[in-house]
Amino acid sequence: MFDEYLKRTINIRDTFVRKPTKENFYHGIMLGILGFKTDWYVKSNREAGDGFSDIIIKIEDKGIGMIIELKYAEDAKLSAKCENAMKQIEATGYASELKDAGFHKILKYGIACYKKKCKVIFEEEQ
């Protein structure tokens, strides 16, 4: 679905920036999309565990927390970057804040983007 959104909305020139800032473009798109959920607490680059997660979402009335880690996949190596994102979530303990706050369902997303393409992998922790 995010893949389709990118195809419909962005131009290849939108990602025509230096490599270190390419991830920021996709990060901003995700924040724009997720920010419309009025009953979701959505925060960007928040300190969590031993680092700063890209996006943390709390749906308090349902006890659901989400962690989204985005990567730019140079040379379209989407699967490898998704795996890197998931490893980063685990290695840095991003979910610890959500667990400590009593969230009973934690959804983890590793998202890799390259131009108008993306891949998402997902893991649920209960």
N, C-alpha and C positions, 0 to 999 in steps of 0.2 A: 504494500500500500504506500509506504514512504517512497519507494522506488517510482511508482506511478506519479506521485505528487511532484517529485523532482523533474520527471520528464515533462510534466505539464507546465511547470512554473519557472524553472531556471533556464538561464542561457549559459552555454559553456564558458562565456567570458566572465560570468559571475565568480568562477573559481580561478580566475587568472590572477593569482596573487602568489607571493612567495610561499614556499612549502610550509614553513612554521605556522602560517596564519590560515591555511586552507581549512583546517579542522574547525576554526572559529566560525566560518561561514555556515557550516552544517549545524553546529551547536546553536547558533542564533535561530536558524529555521526551526529546530526542535523546540526551543523555548517559546517561539511565537505560536506554534501549534498547540503545545501543552498548556500555555498560559491562559487559554480560553476556558479551561475547565475551572469553573468558579468554586467548586467544592474540593479542589485539589490544592495542596500546599506545594508549590513548585519553586525550587531554589537551584541556582547555578553556582558552580565552583565552591560549594560549601565544604568546610572542613569536616572530614569523616574518617574515622579510623586513623590510619597513619598517613593521610594525604588529603587531597581535595577531589571529590567526585565531580564529574561533569554536571550531572543533574540528579537531584534527589527529589522524589515526590512522596508526599504523605497523604493518604486518604484516611483520615483519622476515624470517621464514623464507621468504616468497614475494616479497620485494622490492617490495611494494606500499605506497604511501602514499596517504592520502586527505586532502582538505581540504574542510571543510564550512563554508559561510558562510550564516547564516540571517538573514532579514529579515522584519519585520512589514509586511504589505501593507495599509496604510490604504485604505479604500474598495475592497478586493478587487482591487487592481491587481497581481495575482500575477505575470504575465509580466514586467512592467517591473521589479519588485523582484528577480526571479530574475536578470535581465540585470544589474542593479546589483550583485548579489552576485558574479557571475562577473567583472565588470569590476574589482571590489575585489580579488578574488583575484589577478588579473593585475597591476593597478596597484601593489599593495603587495609583490608578489614572494613571496607565502606559500609557493610551491612550492620556493623556492631552498634551504631547509634540507633538504628531502627529496632534491632533486637532489644536493646536496653530500654527503649521507650515502650516496649510491649506490643509491637506490631507482630501479628501472628502469621502473616503471609508476606514474603519478600520476593519481589520479582526483579530479576537482574537481566539487563539487556546489554549486549555488546553490539555496537552498530559501526559498520565500516562503510565509508562513502568514497566514491571515485567518480568525478564529473557528475553525470546524471544517473549513476548507478549506486545502489546500496545493498547491503546484506545485513540481516539482523539475526542474531542468535539469542536465545532466551533460556533462562533457567528459573525455576520456582523453588523457593526454600520455605518450608513450613515448620 
